[in-house]
Amino acid sequence: MSSATQKKSSGSSPLSPGSPRDVAWPVRFALVGTASDEVPDRPNGKREEVDWFRGYFCPISLVIWTLMMAQVVPIAVTHFNGSLLRVWTDVPTWAGYIPLLPLPSLRGLGYLFGWSFFQAILMHFLPGKDYVGPVTPAGHRPVYRNNGILAWIVTHGLWLVLGPLTHTVNFGRVYDDFAEIIATNNVFGVPFTIFLIWKGMNFPSSRDCYVSTSIFFDFFQGVELHPRLFGLSLKQLLNCRISMMGWSIVFLCFAEAQYDRFGYVSNGMAMTAFLLVTYLLKFFWWETGYFTSIDVAHDRCGYYIVWGLLTWVPTAYCTFGYFSVEHPANWNLALTLVVTVVGLVALWVNWDADHQRQYVRENKGKVNVWGQPAKCIEARYTASDGSEHKSLLLYSGYWGLSRHFHYVPELTMAVIWTLPAGTQCILAWLYFAFLFCLLVDRSNRDEGKCNAKYGKYWVEYRKLVPYKILPYVY
Ligand code: NDP
C-alpha cells in the first residue's frame, strides 16, 4: 500500500462518517482519481497561519488584476495596435468598452472542453509506461503517463492532415474566435478552482494537502499538490497537455489564419511557428523532467496554476503571434535563416542544461559533464513524514556557470520568437517581459525552497556557484 494511503481499518485516525473512502467507487474514481478504497483522509484541520497581507490583500488584488488583464490584452491587440495606453485614452466612456469586451460563450466552452477531453483521451489511452515522480513533502510518489511524444505526434499529425493537407477543418478560425476563447477560459478558471479547493478538502488524492486560515489564500495557492481526476494527474493534463500542447497548436492555427488572409505565410511567422513547435516538441521529449520542476513538484493546484495555464498562456504567451497574423513580417531568407539558427542554438542549450541535471541524477553522478567527471554535492534532506532522502546537486557544466543558467537561453528564445512582431505593438513583448519577471521571481522562490530543503548543502552549493542566473552579472 502506498505511503500516501491509510488502511481502511487502521485505528490511528478514526474516520468520520462521509469519509472519502465511504463513497461509491465511481465517485472516488472521478474525484480522488482511484477506484481503490485505500484513499487518504481529508486534511486534518491544522491550518497554516497567514496574515491579512498574504491571506487577503495579495490574493484578492491579484485575482482582480489578472481577470481584468485577460480581458484588456485582447482588446488592446485587436483594436488599438497593442497599446494599453490607447485602451485607456481612446475610449471616452466606460460604456464605450462594452462593444469591445470579449465575452465568454458556448463556442468558447466547446473549444475548452473539446480540447481538454481530446487531450485527456490521448493521455489515458495512448501507450506509455507510468512514470513515478519525485517524492513529495508528505512522502508520496505521484504517478504520470509517459506518452507525451505520442500525444504530440497524434495531435500535430491530425492538425496537418485535417488542416493544411485536406482542408477538412479550417483551423484558422481559432484566430477569429481567440478573444472569445480567452474570455471563456478566464471566467471558467474561477469556478473550476473553487471546485478544486472543495475537492482537496473533501476528496484529496494524496496527503499533500494544505489549508490556511484564509480561504482567499487557499483559493489562490491551492489546497492539493497533486490532484487526480478520473485516474489522471490533473497537473500533467493541465500543464502539459491542455496548456503547452495548446500553445503549439494555437500557433499553427495562427499561421493558417495568416495564410487564409494573405495567401502565404510570412517568413517571420513561419520561423516563430517552427521554433515554437520545436520548443514544445522538446518539452514533450523532456516531459518527465518537467515533473521535477517547481510548477509540478512545488506549486499547489490553485488559481495561480489553473488561471495561469488556462488563461495567461493563451493571453501573454500568444500575443506576439496573435498580433503577427495581420502584420506579416516579410523578412528576407538570409535574415530568417540566421535568426532561426540563433533560436535553435538557444533551444539546444536550454534542453541540454535541463537534461544535464536529470542525466547526472539518473546515473547517480557517475558520468562525465563537458568531458570531466560530474562534480556533485550529495545533499541529504528529511521529508515532512520524517523519512530521510538524498539528492545530488550538480556544480559543474551549466550548473557550475550559475544556479539557473538555463533561464538565459529561455529568455533568448522569447526575444527571437517576438522579433517578427517588431516594435509596432509593445504588447507583443508581453511574453518576454512577463517571462523575465517570472524567471527572476522563480529563481528566488526556488532558492527559498532549496534552502529550506537542503540547508547547509545548499549554502555550500551557493558558495561554489555564486551567480544566480547570468554569470558575473546576477
Ligand atoms: P528547474 O528545472 O530549475 O528545477 C529546479 C529544481 O532543480 C530545484 O528545485 C531542485 O529540485 C533542482 N536543482 C536545483 N539546482 C540543482 C543542481 N545544481 N543540481 C541538480 N538539481 C538541482 O525548474 P524550472 O521549473 O524553473 O525550469 C524547468 C524548465 O522550464 C527550464 O528549462 C525553464 O527554462 C523552463 N521554464 C519555462 C517557463 C516558461 O514559461 N516558458 C517558465 C519556467 C520555466 P530538487 O528538489 O529536485 O533538488
Residues whose N, C-alpha, C, O or C-beta is under 5 A from the ligand:
A	BS01	NDP	T292 S293 I294 D295 N350 D354 R357 S391 L392 L393 L394 W399 R403 H406 Y407 E410 D446
